[in-house]
Amino acid sequence: MTNAAPEAMLPKGVKDFLPLKAAKIEYLKQTLRGVFSQWGFRPVIPPSLEYLHVLEIGLGEGLREKTLRFDDRQSGRLVAFPPDITPQVARIVATRMREAPLPLRLCYTGKVLRHVEQQTGKDREIFQAGVELIGLESPEADAEMIAMAVESLKALGAREFTVDIGQVEFFRGVMADLPLSGALARQVQEAIARKDSSELKSLLAEAPVSDRAREEILALPRLFGGREVLERAERAVTNDRSRRALENLSRVLKTLEVYGVEEHVTFDLGELRGLDYHTGVTFQGFLTGMGRAVCFGGRYDNLTARYGYPAPATGFAFDLQSLLFALDRELDEVAIHRTDVLIFQSEADKQPAQRIARELRSRGYSAARDIISRGLEQTLEYAGRTNFRFVMIIGDGEEDILLIRLADGCEKRLPYKAIFAEDFALQTD
């Protein structure tokens, strides 16, 4: 087994993250936590296991099919790895935080597991970082989510990106009174989601709908773009439900303009993601040149009610692996982990080097002893390959220290006691 390829030693759909990739994932999490905190969100940590029957209360059909489950030998009941964190937060709010004053601003980072078909090549293990805003139903709350997503992408160093905004109530208003059968309604919905106008026209050719209704449906795949989409949509529909959805989007846009993020926003009124789950505004974040979204969000006013606590809610989550894939090169410098000092001492008595390491750490520097027995050249090579900033060489008699800055090879000699002086700083100038 030791001769097998590394990936063959793991189940399909999961992977190891070696130090550089792990540092980038950690940077993504820390940066996003910082943005979430600035907006007043507090962390929660849901468990990695839940009873299946409890978890399924908050899952849509799609996620139920992706849930990994097994028998718990302790309880004899079915337990599951959560495929998404939002339903867990909904359960926590409904069962543990009923007495907390609303609104609740909660955030999280964590991993979820999903069953995927083997041939798809998709990840089964997904890193998420997200927020949930519970107790507000205003357009300002929806705008806050979108503005946070934009600020998060900027904080991560993304240069070109868009946030595509939809409104599932707009589609429901168009379809509400149409006499379409279940199968035909599903086919129409799928054609709209694919923006396949020709198939949609073919499906509606013999459907028992009025010319006006047919025009409204055929307009859906074309309603994507800038703010002008809202004006075109208003001319395209007549039903009150869709018009209320457009008014909601207009109010969201006004708030986004105050936040100064409207330049990153586009609208897609034919976006039907999460139609059986979302109750209003939806959005997805895309980086230019990348086909899949890096974040998903929207309003889900019915979720906490499934656990006995009705409350409006909205939120979003980032897929950290998608972010890592999209921003891999940009993260090379900011996420790389550099240790300040590698301490080398060839003499038999290692206590001087150990005392210096302790002193440096007490001052906030990161320091490691080169404990392995090897020559100075090998130590310098090791330090360069493992991202140390300095190598400190302890000479004979504790009186001679050589500090080498690895970035440019600049050297500085100093006495042993200088390390313990109040004004000591790691520099070679």
C-alpha positions as CSV (number, residue, x, y, z in Angstrom):
1,M,0.0,0.0,0.0
2,T,2.9,2.4,0.7
3,N,3.8,2.3,-3.0
4,A,0.3,3.4,-4.1
5,A,-0.3,6.9,-5.6
6,P,-1.2,9.3,-2.8
7,E,-4.7,10.0,-4.2
8,A,-5.4,6.2,-4.4
9,M,-5.1,6.1,-0.6
10,L,-8.1,8.4,-0.1
11,P,-11.8,8.0,-0.8
12,K,-12.9,9.7,-4.0
13,G,-13.9,13.3,-3.6
14,V,-11.6,14.2,-0.6
15,K,-8.0,15.5,-0.6
16,D,-5.1,16.4,1.5
17,F,-4.1,20.0,1.8
18,L,-0.3,20.4,2.2
19,P,1.2,23.4,4.0
20,L,1.0,26.0,1.2
21,K,-2.6,25.2,0.2
22,A,-3.6,24.8,3.9
23,A,-2.2,28.3,4.6
24,K,-4.2,29.7,1.7
25,I,-7.4,28.1,3.0
26,E,-6.6,29.5,6.5
27,Y,-6.0,33.0,5.0
28,L,-9.4,32.8,3.2
29,K,-11.1,31.9,6.5
30,Q,-9.4,34.5,8.6
31,T,-10.0,37.2,6.0
32,L,-13.7,36.4,5.7
33,R,-14.1,36.2,9.5
34,G,-12.6,39.7,9.7
35,V,-15.2,41.0,7.3
36,F,-18.0,39.2,9.0
37,S,-16.9,40.6,12.4
38,Q,-16.8,44.2,11.0
39,W,-20.4,43.9,10.0
40,G,-21.4,42.7,13.5
41,F,-21.7,39.0,13.0
42,R,-20.9,36.6,15.8
43,P,-19.6,33.0,15.3
44,V,-21.4,29.8,16.0
45,I,-19.9,26.3,15.7
46,P,-22.5,23.6,14.7
47,P,-21.6,19.9,15.3
48,S,-20.1,17.6,12.6
49,L,-22.8,15.0,13.3
50,E,-26.6,15.3,13.6
51,Y,-29.5,12.9,13.9
52,L,-30.7,12.3,10.4
53,H,-34.4,12.8,11.2
54,V,-33.6,16.2,12.8
55,L,-31.3,17.4,10.1
56,E,-33.6,16.4,7.3
57,I,-36.3,18.8,8.6
58,G,-34.2,21.6,7.3
59,L,-33.0,20.1,4.0
60,G,-34.5,20.4,0.6
61,E,-34.9,17.3,-1.6
62,G,-31.6,18.0,-3.4
63,L,-29.5,18.0,-0.3
64,R,-31.3,15.1,1.3
65,E,-30.1,13.0,-1.6
66,K,-26.6,14.1,-1.0
67,T,-26.5,13.4,2.8
68,L,-24.0,10.8,4.0
69,R,-25.7,8.7,6.7
70,F,-24.8,5.7,8.9
71,D,-25.9,3.8,12.0
72,D,-24.8,5.2,15.3
73,R,-23.7,2.3,17.5
74,Q,-24.1,4.3,20.7
75,S,-27.8,5.3,20.1
76,G,-28.9,2.8,17.5
77,R,-30.2,5.7,15.5
78,L,-29.3,7.1,12.0
79,V,-26.9,10.0,12.1
80,A,-25.6,12.1,9.3
81,F,-22.8,14.4,8.2
82,P,-24.4,17.8,7.4
83,P,-24.3,18.6,3.7
84,D,-24.8,22.3,4.4
85,I,-24.5,24.5,7.5
86,T,-27.4,26.9,7.0
87,P,-30.0,24.3,8.1
88,Q,-27.9,23.7,11.2
89,V,-27.9,27.4,12.1
90,A,-31.7,27.4,11.6
91,R,-32.0,24.6,14.1
92,I,-29.7,26.3,16.6
93,V,-31.7,29.6,16.3
94,A,-35.0,27.8,16.6
95,T,-34.1,25.5,19.5
96,R,-31.3,27.2,21.4
97,M,-31.7,31.0,20.8
98,R,-35.5,31.6,21.0
99,E,-35.0,34.1,23.8
100,A,-32.2,36.0,22.1
101,P,-33.2,39.5,20.8
102,L,-33.7,39.8,17.0
103,P,-32.1,40.3,14.6
104,L,-29.5,37.7,15.0
105,R,-26.2,38.1,13.0
106,L,-24.4,34.7,13.0
107,C,-21.4,33.5,11.1
108,Y,-19.5,30.3,10.7
109,T,-16.7,28.4,9.0
110,G,-16.6,24.7,8.7
111,K,-16.6,21.6,6.5
112,V,-19.6,19.7,5.1
113,L,-19.8,16.3,3.3
114,R,-22.0,15.5,0.3
115,H,-22.6,12.4,-1.6
116,V,-21.7,12.8,-5.3
117,E,-21.8,10.4,-8.1
118,Q,-18.3,8.9,-8.6
119,Q,-18.1,9.8,-12.3
120,T,-18.7,13.5,-11.7
121,G,-15.3,14.2,-10.2
122,K,-16.8,16.7,-7.7
123,D,-15.6,17.3,-4.2
124,R,-17.5,15.5,-1.4
125,E,-15.8,17.6,1.3
126,I,-16.7,21.3,1.0
127,F,-15.2,24.1,3.1
128,Q,-17.8,26.8,3.8
129,A,-17.7,30.3,5.3
130,G,-20.9,32.2,5.6
131,V,-23.4,34.4,7.5
132,E,-27.0,34.1,8.4
133,L,-29.1,37.2,9.3
134,I,-32.2,36.1,11.2
135,G,-35.2,38.3,12.0
136,L,-35.3,40.9,9.2
137,E,-37.4,40.9,6.1
138,S,-36.5,44.3,4.7
139,P,-34.8,44.9,1.3
140,E,-32.0,46.6,3.3
141,A,-31.2,43.2,4.9
142,D,-30.9,41.6,1.5
143,A,-28.7,44.4,0.3
144,E,-26.5,44.0,3.3
145,M,-25.8,40.4,2.3
146,I,-24.9,41.4,-1.2
147,A,-22.7,44.3,-0.1
148,M,-20.9,42.0,2.4
149,A,-20.3,39.5,-0.3
150,V,-18.8,42.2,-2.5
151,E,-16.6,43.5,0.4
152,S,-15.5,40.0,1.1
153,L,-14.3,39.4,-2.4
154,K,-12.5,42.8,-2.4
155,A,-10.8,41.9,0.9
156,L,-9.6,38.6,-0.6
157,G,-7.9,40.4,-3.5
158,A,-10.4,39.6,-6.2
159,R,-10.1,42.2,-9.0
160,E,-12.8,41.3,-11.5
161,F,-16.1,39.8,-10.3
162,T,-19.8,40.1,-10.5
163,V,-22.7,39.3,-8.1
164,D,-25.7,38.1,-10.1
165,I,-29.0,38.9,-8.4
166,G,-32.3,37.1,-9.0
167,Q,-35.8,37.1,-7.4
168,V,-37.7,33.8,-7.3
169,E,-41.0,35.7,-6.6
170,F,-40.7,37.3,-10.0
171,F,-40.8,33.8,-11.7
172,R,-43.5,32.6,-9.4
173,G,-45.6,35.6,-10.3
174,V,-45.3,34.8,-14.0
175,M,-46.1,31.1,-13.5
176,A,-48.8,31.3,-10.8
177,D,-52.0,31.2,-12.8
178,L,-50.8,29.3,-15.8
179,P,-52.7,26.1,-16.6
180,L,-49.5,24.0,-17.2
181,S,-49.3,20.3,-16.2
182,G,-46.6,19.2,-13.7
183,A,-44.4,17.7,-16.4
184,L,-44.7,20.6,-18.8
185,A,-44.2,23.1,-16.0
186,R,-40.9,21.3,-15.1
187,Q,-39.8,21.4,-18.7
188,V,-40.5,25.1,-19.0
189,Q,-38.6,25.8,-15.8
190,E,-35.6,23.8,-17.0
191,A,-35.6,25.6,-20.3
192,I,-35.7,29.0,-18.6
193,A,-32.8,27.9,-16.3
194,R,-30.8,26.9,-19.3
195,K,-31.8,30.2,-21.1
196,D,-32.9,28.0,-24.0
197,S,-35.3,30.3,-25.8
198,S,-35.9,28.1,-28.8
199,E,-36.9,25.1,-26.6
200,L,-39.1,27.3,-24.5
201,K,-40.9,28.6,-27.5
202,S,-41.4,25.0,-28.7
203,L,-42.8,23.9,-25.4
204,L,-45.3,26.8,-25.2
205,A,-46.4,26.5,-28.9
206,E,-49.3,24.2,-28.0
207,A,-49.7,25.1,-24.4
208,P,-53.2,26.5,-23.3
209,V,-51.9,29.9,-22.3
210,S,-52.8,33.4,-23.5
211,D,-50.6,35.3,-25.8
212,R,-49.8,37.8,-23.0
213,A,-48.7,35.0,-20.7
214,R,-46.7,33.3,-23.4
215,E,-44.8,36.6,-24.0
216,E,-44.1,37.0,-20.3
217,I,-42.6,33.5,-20.1
218,L,-40.5,33.9,-23.3
219,A,-39.1,37.1,-21.9
220,L,-37.5,35.4,-18.8
221,P,-34.3,34.0,-20.4
222,R,-33.5,37.4,-21.8
223,L,-33.9,39.3,-18.6
224,F,-30.3,39.5,-17.5
225,G,-27.8,42.3,-17.5
226,G,-27.4,45.7,-15.8
227,R,-30.0,47.8,-14.0
228,E,-31.9,48.3,-17.3
229,V,-33.1,44.7,-16.8
230,L,-35.5,46.0,-14.1
231,E,-37.1,48.4,-16.5
232,R,-37.4,45.8,-19.3
233,A,-38.9,43.4,-16.8
234,E,-41.5,46.0,-15.7
235,R,-42.6,46.4,-19.2
236,A,-42.7,42.6,-19.8
237,V,-45.0,41.6,-16.9
238,T,-48.4,42.7,-15.7
239,N,-49.1,40.5,-12.6
240,D,-48.9,42.1,-9.2
241,R,-46.6,39.4,-7.7
242,S,-43.9,39.9,-10.2
243,R,-44.2,43.7,-9.9
244,R,-43.8,43.5,-6.2
245,A,-40.6,41.4,-6.7
246,L,-39.3,44.1,-9.1
247,E,-40.1,46.8,-6.5
248,N,-38.1,44.8,-3.9
249,L,-35.1,44.6,-6.3
250,S,-35.3,48.3,-6.9
251,R,-35.1,49.0,-3.2
252,V,-32.2,46.6,-2.8
253,L,-30.4,48.4,-5.6
254,K,-30.8,51.8,-4.0
255,T,-29.2,50.5,-0.8
256,L,-26.3,48.9,-2.8
257,E,-25.7,52.3,-4.4
258,V,-25.3,53.8,-0.9
259,Y,-22.8,51.1,-0.1
260,G,-21.0,51.9,-3.4
261,V,-21.0,48.3,-4.7
262,E,-23.5,48.6,-7.5
263,E,-20.8,48.4,-10.2
264,H,-20.3,44.8,-9.3
265,V,-24.0,43.9,-9.6
266,T,-25.9,42.3,-12.5
267,F,-29.5,41.0,-12.6
268,D,-30.7,37.7,-13.8
269,L,-34.5,37.2,-13.5
270,G,-34.3,33.9,-15.2
271,E,-32.1,32.5,-12.5
272,L,-34.1,29.7,-10.8
273,R,-31.6,28.2,-8.4
274,G,-33.1,27.1,-5.1
275,L,-36.7,27.7,-6.3
276,D,-38.0,25.2,-3.8
277,Y,-36.0,26.8,-0.9
278,H,-35.6,30.5,-1.5
279,T,-38.4,33.0,-0.9
280,G,-37.2,36.2,-2.5
281,V,-33.8,37.7,-3.5
282,T,-31.1,35.2,-4.5
283,F,-27.5,35.9,-5.6
284,Q,-24.3,34.3,-6.8
285,G,-20.8,35.6,-6.9
286,F,-18.6,34.9,-10.0
287,L,-15.0,35.7,-10.6
288,T,-14.2,36.7,-14.2
289,G,-13.0,33.7,-16.2
290,M,-14.4,31.1,-13.8
291,G,-17.5,29.2,-14.8
292,R,-18.8,28.2,-11.3
293,A,-19.9,30.5,-8.6
294,V,-17.7,31.1,-5.5
295,C,-20.6,32.2,-3.2
296,F,-24.3,31.6,-3.0
297,G,-26.9,33.5,-1.1
298,G,-30.5,34.6,-0.7
299,R,-33.6,34.9,1.3
300,Y,-35.1,31.8,3.0
301,D,-38.0,33.0,5.2
302,N,-39.5,29.5,5.8
303,L,-36.5,27.5,7.2
304,T,-36.6,28.3,10.9
305,A,-40.3,27.7,11.0
306,R,-39.6,24.0,10.1
307,Y,-38.1,23.8,13.6
308,G,-41.0,25.6,15.2
309,Y,-39.7,29.2,15.2
310,P,-41.0,31.3,12.3
311,A,-38.6,34.1,11.4
312,P,-37.5,35.8,8.2
313,A,-33.9,35.1,7.2
314,T,-31.3,35.7,4.6
315,G,-27.6,34.8,4.3
316,F,-24.8,33.6,2.0
317,A,-21.9,31.2,2.0
318,F,-18.5,31.0,0.2
319,D,-17.2,27.8,-1.2
320,L,-13.5,28.1,-0.1
321,Q,-12.2,25.5,-2.5
322,S,-13.7,27.4,-5.4
323,L,-12.1,30.6,-4.0
324,L,-8.8,28.8,-3.7
325,F,-9.0,27.6,-7.3
326,A,-9.9,31.1,-8.6
327,L,-7.4,33.1,-6.5
328,D,-4.6,30.6,-6.2
329,R,-1.8,32.8,-7.7
330,E,-3.1,36.0,-5.9
331,L,-2.8,34.2,-2.6
332,D,0.8,33.1,-3.1
333,E,2.4,36.0,-1.2
334,V,-0.3,37.0,1.3
335,A,-1.1,33.5,2.5
336,I,2.4,32.0,2.6
337,H,3.5,31.1,6.1
338,R,6.9,32.5,7.0
339,T,8.7,31.7,10.3
340,D,10.9,34.5,11.5
341,V,14.0,32.7,12.7
342,L,15.8,29.4,12.4
343,I,18.5,29.1,15.0
344,F,21.6,27.1,14.2
345,Q,24.2,26.1,16.8
346,S,26.9,23.5,16.1
347,E,28.4,23.4,19.6
348,A,27.5,20.5,21.9
349,D,25.9,22.8,24.5
350,K,22.6,23.9,23.0
351,Q,21.3,25.9,25.9
352,P,22.3,29.3,24.5
353,A,20.3,28.6,21.3
354,Q,17.4,27.4,23.4
355,R,17.4,30.5,25.6
356,I,17.4,32.8,22.5
357,A,14.5,30.8,21.0
358,R,12.6,31.3,24.2
359,E,13.4,35.0,24.3
360,L,12.4,35.6,20.7
361,R,9.0,33.9,21.2
362,S,8.3,35.9,24.3
363,R,8.7,39.0,22.1
364,G,6.2,37.8,19.6
365,Y,8.6,36.4,17.0
366,S,8.2,32.9,15.6
367,A,11.4,30.9,16.2
368,A,12.5,27.3,15.6
369,R,15.7,25.4,16.6
370,D,17.5,23.5,13.9
371,I,17.7,20.5,16.1
372,I,18.8,18.0,13.4
373,S,22.6,17.6,13.2
374,R,23.8,19.0,9.9
375,G,26.2,21.6,8.4
376,L,25.5,25.3,8.0
377,E,25.0,25.0,4.2
378,Q,22.3,22.4,4.6
379,T,20.6,24.5,7.3
380,L,20.6,27.5,5.0
381,E,19.1,25.5,2.2
382,Y,16.5,24.1,4.5
383,A,15.6,27.5,5.8
384,G,15.1,28.9,2.2
385,R,12.9,26.0,1.1
386,T,10.7,26.2,4.2
387,N,10.1,30.0,4.2
388,F,12.2,31.3,7.1
389,R,13.0,35.0,7.1
390,F,16.3,34.8,9.0
391,V,18.9,32.3,10.1
392,M,20.6,33.0,13.4
393,I,24.0,31.3,13.9
394,I,25.2,31.0,17.4
395,G,28.9,31.0,17.6
396,D,31.4,29.7,20.2
397,G,31.4,31.2,23.7
398,E,27.9,32.9,23.4
399,E,29.6,36.1,22.2
400,D,29.3,35.8,18.5
401,I,25.9,35.7,16.7
402,L,25.5,36.0,12.9
403,L,22.1,37.0,11.6
404,I,21.4,36.3,7.9
405,R,18.4,37.7,6.1
406,L,17.5,35.0,3.5
407,A,15.7,37.4,1.1
408,D,19.0,39.1,0.1
409,G,21.7,37.4,2.1
410,C,22.4,40.5,4.1
411,E,24.4,39.7,7.3
412,K,24.8,41.3,10.7
413,R,27.0,40.3,13.7
414,L,26.0,41.1,17.2
415,P,26.8,39.9,20.8
416,Y,24.7,37.3,22.5
417,K,23.5,39.8,25.1
418,A,22.0,42.1,22.4
419,I,19.2,39.6,21.9
420,F,18.0,40.2,25.5
421,A,18.2,44.1,25.2
422,E,14.9,45.9,25.4
423,D,15.4,47.6,22.0
424,F,16.3,44.4,20.1
425,A,14.5,44.0,16.7
426,L,15.0,41.4,13.9
427,Q,16.9,43.4,11.2
428,T,20.2,43.4,9.5
429,D,20.4,47.2,8.8
